[in-house]
Amino acid sequence: MLTISLFLMFLQAQPAPLPSAEDTLAYLNQAIDWYRHLSVEEEIAVDPADVRFFNDDRQVAKQVLQLSFDFARSNAKLLARQKAPAPDNAADAPRRNRGLSRAATSAEADVREAQTELGDLKRKLETASEKNRRKLQITIDEVQSELNLAQTRSETFRSIVEFMGSAGGAGAGSSLIAQIDELQKSIPELEAEPKTASQPTNGSPTQSPTLAQTTAHGPPSGILDLLTDLFALSRKTRTLDQTIALTDALSKALQTLRRPLIRNLSASAERGEELAKQADTSGPEQLAQQKRELDTLTADFKQVSTLVVPLGRQALMIDLYKKNLARWRNTAQSEYSVELKSLILRAVVLGFALAAVFALAEIWRRATYRYVKDIRRRYQFLLLRRIVMWFAVGLTIAFALATEIGSLATFAGLITAGIAVALQNVILAIAGYFFLVGKYGVRVGDRIQISGVTGNVVDIGLVRLHLVELGGTATDPQPTGRVVVFSNSIVFQPTASFFKQIPGTNFAWHEVKLILAPDNDYNHAEKRMLSAVEGVYGKYRDKIIQQHRLMENAYSLGVDLPEPKSRLHLTQSGLEVVIRYPLELEHSAEIDDEITRALLDALEKPPKLKLVGSGTPNIQRVMDGIPAG
């Protein structure tokens, strides 16, 4: 029974197992990778609130990383002590090592002696007289030089001894420390500030550079801006989720290292309480044994504490970091929800606005078909409807997508100016279209004359006007087989010479001229020729009267009825008789032929009328047209 108790006491007195060098380096690399993830967080810190969260995270993360290096170095030193040779085996070391150790010890003693002597001399210098001050100053300089030499010798011997010691048995610990130092050099933030964040200097915590505050932008005012913000917030949330996952993994690794150390500390504390209780009833030999065990437990407790303390403080910092990340993510998620609702609302409003535009356009279309009976006028209203509808649709979508109304107005102004300059001829042609299709405008089938070209209108486009060209004689124009195309902007050109038929009419004036001999009865001759013309005119008189009424209604003013008229003119050759008569344009050639034949018959009737000059009547077209207005 006694043997079992002693064996248990021996097991409990063993030092606590330390994390291996591989585990230490793996944890340190994981902490470094976690810290470097801050660069991804910095990319999503665009708002002032994000910047504040990121600055807090960076300060905490730097402290966590520094504590990781503190833990790694402490563990490396403990591993090096465990693998170093025991002092009782020093006699087995090579003689050269013993000599180096004695030399290093002697050099350290010289350093302490020189420092003591230098301190005494400086105190004497403060109270020395002016006469002895110069001599003391020379002595102080000499002792200072001796101290410098002794310190150099001591540092040299110490580095040699440490190198020999690492080669003789502490290679694992020294190699681990070297690797830790190399890892720390890869973190410029830690190299710039050798003091840890957990060890304040002069009572103030170490401050790390913070990210500059950004300018807060106003709430998004357009659908495009909302979509951009939603994508940015979604990316921000994913980045924060990734950071939280990395932080949880680091916290789990920390707990894996910390848990066995905490158990060892708890076991050491419980064993110490048991030994304290047993001391009251133990004998001298047992007390000596308990004292040795308590000393071992104390050393083990101190050893493990150097690892548990930085890990514990690091756990607190990681919890603080996770809470800050959670607040940041909740803020981003709230912003995402608010902007998503705003986007849905704006999309619904845009849908209602477009539906209203299309509904009004449909009402316009139905009203046009119901109340506008004229085909040409109906086409004009439907064309205007399409232009207004798509303009309203474009304007509605532009205002819905625009980020800022002011910038939209500026942009629209610049675009309008550019379009006006680049498409000025097209715009002028479109304006000419509305001039042509006005109340007194041109219709398909009208006969017009533009820049000396006469033709019938076959199409009136938004930009161009198409005519079937008419050629031949003035009294008998015939299609030439060509289509002439004019830009609608020609109506604004002063030299265009644009003439068109009066709206609602389809007649023109022709005249016939003949010169009577002086011995003719001019009253009888005038009546005979006018009667011949009126005989032909009577065949289409009703059509001319109907067109006359339409002309009066269109212009709302009184116009004389178109009828054949005669005029007399005195010339050197004789008396000139001019007879003007209206005729339908579609049958102008046939009517002129009939009038010519009727006049020839009237001249041959007895008493025969004598003519001078050409000897036959001359029929020609009257060129007094009415310009388009």
C-alpha positions as CSV (number, residue, x, y, z in Angstrom):
1,M,0.0,0.0,0.0
2,L,2.8,2.3,0.8
3,T,4.5,1.5,-2.5
4,I,1.4,2.5,-4.4
5,S,1.1,5.8,-2.6
6,L,4.7,6.7,-3.3
7,F,4.2,5.8,-7.0
8,L,1.2,8.1,-7.2
9,M,3.0,10.9,-5.5
10,F,5.9,10.4,-8.0
11,L,3.4,10.7,-10.9
12,Q,1.8,13.8,-9.5
13,A,5.2,15.4,-9.1
14,Q,6.1,15.1,-12.8
15,P,6.1,18.4,-14.7
16,A,3.1,19.2,-16.9
17,P,3.4,18.2,-20.6
18,L,4.1,21.2,-22.8
19,P,2.7,21.7,-26.4
20,S,5.2,20.4,-28.9
21,A,7.2,22.5,-31.3
22,E,5.1,21.3,-34.2
23,D,1.8,22.3,-32.4
24,T,3.2,25.6,-31.4
25,L,4.3,26.5,-35.0
26,A,1.0,25.3,-36.4
27,Y,-1.0,27.4,-34.0
28,L,1.3,30.4,-34.7
29,N,0.9,30.1,-38.5
30,Q,-2.8,29.8,-38.1
31,A,-2.9,33.0,-36.1
32,I,-0.8,34.8,-38.7
33,D,-3.1,33.6,-41.5
34,W,-6.1,34.8,-39.5
35,Y,-4.4,38.2,-38.9
36,R,-3.6,38.6,-42.6
37,H,-7.3,38.2,-43.4
38,L,-7.6,41.8,-42.1
39,S,-6.7,43.0,-45.6
40,V,-9.9,41.5,-46.9
41,E,-11.9,43.3,-44.2
42,E,-10.2,46.6,-45.2
43,E,-11.6,46.3,-48.7
44,I,-15.2,46.2,-47.5
45,A,-14.7,49.1,-45.0
46,V,-16.3,51.9,-47.2
47,D,-18.7,53.6,-44.8
48,P,-17.7,55.5,-41.6
49,A,-19.4,52.8,-39.5
50,D,-17.4,50.1,-41.3
51,V,-14.2,52.0,-40.7
52,R,-14.9,52.2,-37.0
53,F,-15.6,48.5,-36.9
54,F,-12.4,47.7,-38.9
55,N,-10.2,49.9,-36.7
56,D,-11.4,48.1,-33.6
57,D,-10.8,44.8,-35.2
58,R,-7.3,45.7,-36.3
59,Q,-6.3,46.8,-32.8
60,V,-7.7,43.7,-31.2
61,A,-6.2,41.4,-33.9
62,K,-2.8,42.9,-33.4
63,Q,-3.0,42.2,-29.6
64,V,-4.2,38.6,-30.3
65,L,-1.2,38.0,-32.7
66,Q,1.3,39.5,-30.2
67,L,-0.1,37.2,-27.5
68,S,0.4,34.3,-29.8
69,F,4.0,35.2,-30.2
70,D,4.4,35.6,-26.4
71,F,2.9,32.1,-25.9
72,A,5.1,30.6,-28.6
73,R,8.3,32.1,-27.1
74,S,7.5,31.1,-23.6
75,N,6.8,27.5,-24.8
76,A,10.0,27.5,-26.8
77,K,12.1,28.5,-23.7
78,L,10.4,25.9,-21.6
79,L,11.1,23.2,-24.3
80,A,14.7,24.3,-24.4
81,R,15.0,24.0,-20.6
82,Q,13.5,20.5,-20.6
83,K,16.0,19.3,-23.2
84,A,19.0,21.1,-21.7
85,P,21.6,18.8,-19.8
86,A,21.1,18.7,-16.0
87,P,23.6,20.6,-13.8
88,D,24.8,17.4,-12.2
89,N,26.1,16.2,-15.5
90,A,28.2,19.3,-16.1
91,A,31.3,17.4,-15.1
92,D,30.9,15.1,-18.1
93,A,31.0,18.1,-20.5
94,P,34.2,18.7,-22.5
95,R,37.0,20.6,-20.8
96,R,36.7,23.3,-23.4
97,N,33.1,24.1,-22.4
98,R,34.1,24.3,-18.8
99,G,36.8,26.8,-19.6
100,L,34.5,28.9,-21.7
101,S,32.0,28.9,-18.8
102,R,34.6,30.0,-16.3
103,A,35.8,32.8,-18.7
104,A,32.2,34.0,-19.2
105,T,31.7,34.0,-15.4
106,S,34.9,35.9,-14.8
107,A,34.0,38.5,-17.5
108,E,30.6,39.0,-15.9
109,A,32.3,39.6,-12.5
110,D,34.6,42.1,-14.1
111,V,31.6,43.9,-15.5
112,R,29.9,44.1,-12.1
113,E,33.1,45.3,-10.4
114,A,33.6,48.0,-13.0
115,Q,30.0,49.2,-12.7
116,T,30.4,49.4,-8.9
117,E,33.6,51.4,-9.2
118,L,32.1,53.7,-11.8
119,G,29.2,54.4,-9.6
120,D,31.4,55.3,-6.6
121,L,33.5,57.6,-8.7
122,K,30.4,59.4,-10.1
123,R,29.1,60.0,-6.5
124,K,32.5,61.4,-5.5
125,L,32.5,63.7,-8.5
126,E,29.3,65.3,-7.3
127,T,30.8,66.4,-4.0
128,A,34.5,66.9,-5.1
129,S,36.2,70.2,-5.2
130,E,37.2,72.0,-8.3
131,K,40.8,70.9,-7.9
132,N,40.0,67.2,-7.7
133,R,37.1,67.2,-10.3
134,R,39.5,67.0,-13.3
135,K,41.4,64.1,-11.9
136,L,38.2,62.2,-11.0
137,Q,36.9,62.9,-14.5
138,I,40.0,61.3,-16.1
139,T,39.6,58.3,-13.7
140,I,35.9,58.0,-14.6
141,D,36.8,57.9,-18.4
142,E,39.4,55.2,-17.8
143,V,37.0,53.1,-15.8
144,Q,34.2,53.6,-18.4
145,S,36.6,52.2,-21.0
146,E,37.4,49.2,-18.8
147,L,33.6,48.6,-18.4
148,N,33.1,48.7,-22.2
149,L,35.9,46.2,-22.7
150,A,34.5,43.9,-20.0
151,Q,31.0,44.1,-21.4
152,T,32.3,43.2,-24.9
153,R,34.2,40.2,-23.5
154,S,31.2,39.1,-21.5
155,E,28.8,39.3,-24.5
156,T,31.3,37.4,-26.7
157,F,31.8,34.6,-24.2
158,R,28.0,34.4,-23.5
159,S,27.2,34.0,-27.2
160,I,29.8,31.3,-27.6
161,V,28.5,29.4,-24.6
162,E,24.9,29.7,-25.9
163,F,26.0,28.4,-29.3
164,M,27.9,25.5,-27.8
165,G,25.0,24.7,-25.5
166,S,22.5,24.7,-28.4
167,A,24.8,22.3,-30.3
168,G,25.1,20.1,-27.2
169,G,21.4,19.4,-26.4
170,A,19.1,22.5,-26.6
171,G,18.9,22.5,-30.4
172,A,15.2,22.0,-30.5
173,G,14.3,24.9,-28.3
174,S,16.8,27.3,-30.0
175,S,15.6,26.2,-33.5
176,L,12.0,26.9,-32.5
177,I,12.9,30.4,-31.2
178,A,14.7,31.1,-34.4
179,Q,11.6,30.1,-36.4
180,I,9.4,32.2,-34.2
181,D,11.7,35.2,-34.8
182,E,11.5,34.6,-38.6
183,L,7.8,34.5,-38.5
184,Q,7.6,37.7,-36.5
185,K,9.8,39.4,-39.1
186,S,7.1,38.7,-41.7
187,I,4.6,40.9,-39.7
188,P,5.9,44.5,-40.1
189,E,3.3,45.8,-37.7
190,L,4.9,43.8,-34.8
191,E,8.4,44.6,-35.9
192,A,7.7,48.3,-35.7
193,E,6.5,48.1,-32.1
194,P,8.6,45.6,-30.0
195,K,6.4,46.3,-27.0
196,T,3.3,44.1,-26.9
197,A,-0.2,45.5,-26.8
198,S,-0.7,43.8,-23.4
199,Q,2.4,45.6,-22.0
200,P,1.8,49.3,-22.0
201,T,4.6,51.8,-22.1
202,N,4.5,54.6,-19.5
203,G,1.0,53.6,-18.5
204,S,-0.6,54.1,-22.0
205,P,-1.6,51.3,-24.3
206,T,0.2,50.9,-27.6
207,Q,-1.7,52.6,-30.4
208,S,-1.8,51.1,-33.9
209,P,-2.5,53.2,-37.0
210,T,-6.2,53.4,-37.9
211,L,-7.9,53.6,-41.2
212,A,-8.9,57.1,-42.2
213,Q,-12.6,57.9,-42.0
214,T,-14.4,58.0,-45.3
215,T,-17.0,60.5,-46.3
216,A,-20.6,59.3,-45.7
217,H,-22.7,59.2,-48.8
218,G,-26.4,59.8,-48.8
219,P,-29.0,57.2,-49.1
220,P,-29.3,55.7,-52.6
221,S,-31.9,57.4,-54.7
222,G,-32.0,55.2,-57.8
223,I,-32.6,51.6,-58.7
224,L,-29.0,51.2,-60.1
225,D,-27.5,52.7,-56.9
226,L,-29.6,50.4,-54.8
227,L,-28.6,47.3,-56.8
228,T,-24.9,48.3,-56.5
229,D,-25.3,48.8,-52.7
230,L,-27.0,45.4,-52.4
231,F,-24.2,43.6,-54.2
232,A,-21.7,45.4,-52.0
233,L,-23.6,44.5,-48.8
234,S,-23.9,40.9,-49.9
235,R,-20.2,40.7,-50.5
236,K,-19.5,42.4,-47.1
237,T,-21.7,39.8,-45.3
238,R,-20.0,36.9,-47.0
239,T,-16.6,38.4,-46.1
240,L,-17.6,38.8,-42.4
241,D,-19.0,35.2,-42.4
242,Q,-15.7,34.0,-43.6
243,T,-13.8,36.1,-41.0
244,I,-16.1,34.7,-38.3
245,A,-15.4,31.1,-39.4
246,L,-11.6,31.8,-39.3
247,T,-12.0,33.3,-35.9
248,D,-13.9,30.3,-34.6
249,A,-11.2,28.0,-36.0
250,L,-8.5,30.0,-34.2
251,S,-10.5,30.0,-31.0
252,K,-11.0,26.2,-31.3
253,A,-7.2,25.7,-31.8
254,L,-6.5,27.9,-28.8
255,Q,-8.9,25.9,-26.6
256,T,-7.2,22.7,-27.8
257,L,-3.8,24.0,-26.5
258,R,-5.2,25.6,-23.4
259,R,-7.4,22.8,-22.1
260,P,-4.7,20.3,-21.0
261,L,-2.7,23.2,-19.4
262,I,-5.7,24.2,-17.4
263,R,-6.3,20.7,-16.3
264,N,-2.6,20.4,-15.1
265,L,-2.9,23.7,-13.2
266,S,-6.1,22.5,-11.5
267,A,-4.5,19.2,-10.6
268,S,-1.4,20.9,-9.2
269,A,-3.6,23.2,-7.1
270,E,-5.6,20.3,-5.8
271,R,-2.4,18.3,-5.0
272,G,-1.0,21.4,-3.2
273,E,-4.1,21.6,-1.0
274,E,-3.9,17.9,-0.2
275,L,-0.2,18.2,0.8
276,A,-1.1,21.2,3.0
277,K,-3.7,19.2,4.8
278,Q,-1.3,16.2,5.3
279,A,1.4,18.5,6.7
280,D,-0.5,18.8,10.0
281,T,-0.2,15.0,10.7
282,S,3.1,14.1,9.0
283,G,6.4,13.2,10.5
284,P,9.8,14.8,9.8
285,E,10.6,12.5,6.9
286,Q,7.2,12.9,5.3
287,L,7.4,16.7,5.7
288,A,10.7,16.7,3.8
289,Q,9.2,14.6,1.1
290,Q,6.1,16.9,0.9
291,K,8.4,19.9,0.8
292,R,10.2,18.5,-2.2
293,E,6.9,17.7,-3.9
294,L,5.5,21.2,-3.2
295,D,8.6,22.8,-4.6
296,T,8.2,20.7,-7.7
297,L,4.5,21.6,-8.0
298,T,5.4,25.3,-7.5
299,A,8.0,25.2,-10.3
300,D,5.5,23.3,-12.5
301,F,2.7,25.8,-11.7
302,K,5.0,28.7,-12.6
303,Q,6.1,27.0,-15.8
304,V,2.5,26.3,-17.0
305,S,1.3,29.8,-15.9
306,T,3.7,31.4,-18.4
307,L,1.7,29.6,-21.1
308,V,-1.8,29.8,-19.7
309,V,-1.7,33.6,-19.0
310,P,-1.1,34.7,-22.6
311,L,-3.6,32.1,-23.9
312,G,-6.2,33.3,-21.4
313,R,-5.8,36.9,-22.4
314,Q,-5.9,35.9,-26.0
315,A,-9.1,34.0,-25.5
316,L,-10.7,37.2,-24.0
317,M,-9.4,39.2,-27.0
318,I,-10.8,36.7,-29.5
319,D,-14.2,36.8,-27.8
320,L,-14.1,40.6,-28.0
321,Y,-13.2,40.3,-31.7
322,K,-16.1,37.9,-32.4
323,K,-18.6,40.2,-30.7
324,N,-17.3,43.2,-32.8
325,L,-17.7,41.1,-36.0
326,A,-21.2,40.0,-35.0
327,R,-22.2,43.7,-34.5
328,W,-20.6,44.6,-37.8
329,R,-22.5,41.8,-39.6
330,N,-25.8,42.7,-37.9
331,T,-25.3,46.3,-39.1
332,A,-24.6,45.2,-42.7
333,Q,-27.6,42.8,-42.6
334,S,-29.9,45.5,-41.4
335,E,-28.7,47.8,-44.2
336,Y,-29.2,45.0,-46.7
337,S,-32.8,44.5,-45.5
338,V,-33.6,48.2,-45.6
339,E,-32.2,48.7,-49.1
340,L,-33.8,45.5,-50.4
341,K,-37.2,46.8,-49.2
342,S,-36.5,50.2,-50.8
343,L,-35.5,48.4,-54.1
344,I,-38.7,46.4,-54.1
345,L,-40.8,49.5,-53.4
346,R,-39.1,51.5,-56.2
347,A,-39.6,48.6,-58.6
348,V,-43.3,48.4,-57.7
349,V,-43.6,52.2,-58.2
350,L,-41.8,51.9,-61.5
351,G,-44.1,49.1,-62.6
352,F,-47.2,51.1,-61.7
353,A,-45.9,54.2,-63.5
354,L,-45.2,52.2,-66.7
355,A,-48.6,50.5,-66.4
356,A,-50.2,54.0,-66.1
357,V,-48.3,55.2,-69.2
358,F,-49.4,52.2,-71.3
359,A,-52.9,52.4,-70.0
360,L,-53.1,56.1,-71.1
361,A,-51.6,55.2,-74.4
362,E,-54.3,52.5,-74.9
363,I,-57.0,55.0,-74.0
364,W,-55.5,57.4,-76.5
365,R,-55.5,54.7,-79.2
366,R,-59.1,53.7,-78.6
367,A,-60.3,57.3,-78.5
368,T,-58.5,57.9,-81.8
369,Y,-60.2,55.0,-83.5
370,R,-63.5,56.0,-82.1
371,Y,-63.6,59.8,-82.7
372,V,-61.2,60.4,-85.5
373,K,-62.7,59.2,-88.8
374,D,-60.2,60.8,-91.2
375,I,-57.6,58.2,-92.1
376,R,-54.8,60.8,-92.5
377,R,-55.7,62.5,-89.2
378,R,-55.9,59.2,-87.4
379,Y,-52.5,58.2,-88.6
380,Q,-51.1,61.5,-87.3
381,F,-52.7,61.0,-83.9
382,L,-51.4,57.4,-83.6
383,L,-47.9,58.5,-84.6
384,L,-48.0,61.3,-82.0
385,R,-49.2,58.7,-79.5
386,R,-46.3,56.4,-80.1
387,I,-43.8,59.3,-79.8
388,V,-45.3,60.6,-76.5
389,M,-45.7,57.1,-75.1
390,W,-42.1,56.0,-75.6
391,F,-40.8,59.4,-74.5
392,A,-42.8,59.0,-71.3
393,V,-41.5,55.4,-70.8
394,G,-37.9,56.5,-71.3
395,L,-38.3,59.4,-69.0
396,T,-39.9,57.3,-66.3
397,I,-37.2,54.6,-66.5
398,A,-34.4,57.3,-66.5
399,F,-35.7,58.9,-63.3
400,A,-36.2,55.5,-61.7
401,L,-32.6,54.4,-62.5
402,A,-30.9,57.7,-61.9
403,T,-28.8,58.1,-58.8
404,E,-29.2,61.8,-58.5
405,I,-31.8,64.0,-60.1
406,G,-29.4,66.9,-60.5
407,S,-26.8,64.8,-62.2
408,L,-29.5,63.3,-64.4
409,A,-30.6,66.8,-65.4
410,T,-27.0,67.8,-66.2
411,F,-26.5,64.6,-68.1
412,A,-29.7,65.0,-70.0
413,G,-28.8,68.6,-70.9
414,L,-25.4,67.6,-72.3
415,I,-26.9,64.7,-74.2
416,T,-29.6,66.9,-75.6
417,A,-27.1,69.5,-76.7
418,G,-25.0,66.9,-78.4
419,I,-27.9,65.3,-80.1
420,A,-29.1,68.7,-81.3
421,V,-25.8,69.5,-82.9
422,A,-25.2,66.0,-84.4
423,L,-28.8,65.5,-85.6
424,Q,-29.8,69.1,-86.4
425,N,-30.9,68.2,-90.0
426,V,-32.9,65.2,-88.7
427,I,-34.6,67.3,-86.0
428,L,-35.4,70.0,-88.6
429,A,-36.9,67.3,-90.9
430,I,-39.1,66.0,-88.0
431,A,-40.2,69.5,-87.3
432,G,-41.0,69.9,-91.0
433,Y,-43.1,66.7,-90.9
434,F,-45.5,68.3,-88.3
435,F,-45.7,71.4,-90.5
436,L,-46.6,69.3,-93.6
437,V,-49.3,67.3,-91.8
438,G,-50.9,70.3,-90.2
439,K,-54.4,71.5,-90.9
440,Y,-53.5,73.1,-94.2
441,G,-50.7,70.6,-94.8
442,V,-50.0,68.1,-97.6
443,R,-52.0,64.9,-98.0
444,V,-51.2,61.8,-100.0
445,G,-52.4,62.4,-103.6
446,D,-51.9,66.1,-103.5
447,R,-50.1,67.7,-106.4
448,I,-47.3,70.0,-105.2
449,Q,-44.3,71.8,-106.7
450,I,-41.0,72.0,-104.8
451,S,-37.9,73.7,-106.2
452,G,-39.3,73.4,-109.8
453,V,-40.3,69.8,-109.4
454,T,-44.0,69.0,-109.9
455,G,-45.4,65.7,-108.7
456,N,-48.1,63.9,-106.8
457,V,-47.5,63.0,-103.1
458,V,-47.3,59.2,-102.5
459,D,-45.8,59.2,-99.0
460,I,-45.2,61.6,-96.1
461,G,-42.6,60.1,-93.7
462,L,-41.3,61.5,-90.4
463,V,-38.1,62.6,-92.2
464,R,-38.8,62.4,-95.9
465,L,-41.4,63.3,-98.5
466,H,-41.9,61.2,-101.7
467,L,-43.3,62.5,-105.0
468,V,-44.2,60.9,-108.3
469,E,-42.6,63.3,-110.8
470,L,-44.8,64.7,-113.5
471,G,-43.3,65.9,-116.8
472,G,-44.4,66.9,-120.3
473,T,-46.2,70.1,-121.3
474,A,-47.6,72.5,-118.8
475,T,-51.1,71.7,-119.9
476,D,-50.7,67.9,-120.0
477,P,-48.3,66.7,-117.3
478,Q,-47.6,63.0,-117.3
479,P,-45.7,60.7,-114.8
480,T,-42.1,60.3,-115.8
481,G,-41.6,57.0,-113.9
482,R,-39.4,58.5,-111.3
483,V,-39.9,59.1,-107.6
484,V,-38.4,62.3,-106.1
485,V,-37.4,62.3,-102.5
486,F,-37.2,65.5,-100.5
487,S,-36.2,66.0,-96.8
488,N,-39.1,67.5,-94.8
489,S,-36.7,70.3,-93.7
490,I,-37.1,71.8,-97.2
491,V,-40.2,73.6,-96.1
492,F,-38.1,75.9,-93.9
493,Q,-35.7,76.9,-96.8
494,P,-36.6,80.3,-98.3
495,T,-35.5,79.2,-101.8
496,A,-37.5,76.0,-101.9
497,S,-40.5,77.5,-103.9
498,F,-42.9,75.2,-102.3
499,F,-46.5,75.2,-103.9
500,K,-49.4,72.9,-103.2
501,Q,-53.0,72.6,-104.2
502,I,-55.6,74.3,-102.0
503,P,-57.0,71.7,-99.5
504,G,-60.1,70.0,-100.7
505,T,-59.7,71.1,-104.3
506,N,-58.4,69.4,-107.4
507,F,-58.7,72.0,-110.2
508,A,-56.5,74.4,-112.0
509,W,-56.9,77.4,-114.3
510,H,-56.0,77.4,-118.0
511,E,-56.4,80.2,-120.5
512,V,-56.7,80.6,-124.3
513,K,-55.5,83.7,-126.1
514,L,-56.4,84.8,-129.6
515,I,-56.1,88.1,-131.5
516,L,-59.0,89.2,-133.7
517,A,-58.7,91.2,-136.8
518,P,-59.8,94.9,-136.6
519,D,-62.8,94.3,-138.8
520,N,-64.4,91.7,-136.5
521,D,-67.3,92.4,-134.2
522,Y,-65.5,91.9,-130.9
523,N,-68.8,91.6,-128.8
524,H,-70.1,88.8,-131.1
525,A,-66.7,87.1,-131.2
526,E,-66.2,87.3,-127.3
527,K,-69.7,85.8,-126.7
528,R,-69.2,83.0,-129.3
529,M,-65.9,81.9,-127.9
530,L,-67.0,82.2,-124.2
531,S,-70.1,80.2,-125.1
532,A,-67.9,77.4,-126.6
533,V,-65.8,77.2,-123.5
534,E,-68.9,77.3,-121.2
535,G,-70.4,74.4,-123.2
536,V,-67.4,72.2,-122.3
537,Y,-67.3,73.6,-118.7
538,G,-70.9,72.6,-118.1
539,K,-70.0,68.9,-118.2
540,Y,-67.9,69.1,-115.0
541,R,-69.4,72.2,-113.4
542,D,-70.9,70.4,-110.4
543,K,-67.6,68.9,-109.4
544,I,-66.0,72.4,-109.5
545,I,-68.8,73.8,-107.4
546,Q,-68.4,71.0,-104.8
547,Q,-64.7,71.7,-104.5
548,H,-65.5,75.4,-104.2
549,R,-67.6,74.8,-101.2
550,L,-64.9,72.6,-99.6
551,M,-62.4,75.4,-100.2
552,E,-64.7,78.0,-98.5
553,N,-65.2,75.7,-95.4
554,A,-61.4,75.1,-95.2
555,Y,-60.5,78.8,-95.3
556,S,-63.6,80.2,-93.6
557,L,-63.8,83.1,-96.1
558,G,-65.7,83.9,-99.2
559,V,-64.2,82.9,-102.5
560,D,-65.7,83.6,-106.0
561,L,-67.0,80.6,-107.8
562,P,-64.6,79.4,-110.4
563,E,-66.2,80.0,-113.8
564,P,-65.0,80.7,-117.3
565,K,-64.2,84.4,-117.8
566,S,-63.1,86.5,-120.7
567,R,-60.9,89.6,-120.9
568,L,-60.1,92.0,-123.8
569,H,-56.6,93.5,-124.4
570,L,-55.6,96.1,-127.1
571,T,-52.4,95.1,-128.9
572,Q,-50.5,96.5,-131.9
573,S,-51.7,93.6,-134.0
574,G,-55.4,93.8,-133.0
575,L,-57.8,93.0,-130.2
576,E,-56.6,90.2,-127.9
577,V,-59.3,88.0,-126.3
578,V,-58.2,86.0,-123.2
579,I,-60.6,83.3,-121.8
580,R,-59.8,81.6,-118.5
581,Y,-61.5,78.5,-117.3
582,P,-61.2,76.0,-114.4
583,L,-60.6,72.3,-115.1
584,E,-60.0,69.1,-113.2
585,L,-56.4,68.1,-113.0
586,E,-57.1,64.4,-113.6
587,H,-58.8,65.3,-117.0
588,S,-56.9,68.4,-117.9
589,A,-55.7,67.0,-121.2
590,E,-59.1,65.8,-122.3
591,I,-60.8,69.1,-121.3
592,D,-58.2,71.2,-123.1
593,D,-58.7,69.1,-126.2
594,E,-62.5,69.5,-126.1
595,I,-62.1,73.3,-125.5
596,T,-59.7,73.5,-128.4
597,R,-62.1,71.7,-130.8
598,A,-65.1,73.8,-129.5
599,L,-63.1,77.1,-130.2
600,L,-62.1,76.0,-133.6
601,D,-65.7,75.2,-134.5
602,A,-66.8,78.5,-133.1
603,L,-64.3,80.4,-135.3
604,E,-65.5,78.6,-138.4
605,K,-69.2,79.4,-137.9
606,P,-70.6,82.2,-140.1
607,P,-69.8,84.9,-139.9
608,K,-66.3,83.5,-139.8
609,L,-64.0,85.2,-137.3
610,K,-60.7,86.4,-138.7
611,L,-57.6,86.1,-136.6
612,V,-54.2,87.7,-136.9
613,G,-50.8,86.6,-135.5
614,S,-50.6,82.9,-135.1
615,G,-54.0,82.4,-136.6
616,T,-55.0,79.7,-134.0
617,P,-55.9,79.9,-130.3
618,N,-53.0,79.4,-127.9
619,I,-54.0,77.4,-124.7
620,Q,-51.6,77.6,-121.8
621,R,-51.6,77.0,-118.0
622,V,-52.1,79.9,-115.6
623,M,-49.1,79.9,-113.3
624,D,-50.7,81.9,-110.4
625,G,-50.5,79.2,-107.8
626,I,-51.1,79.4,-104.0
627,P,-48.1,78.7,-101.9
628,A,-48.2,76.1,-99.2
629,G,-49.1,77.6,-95.8
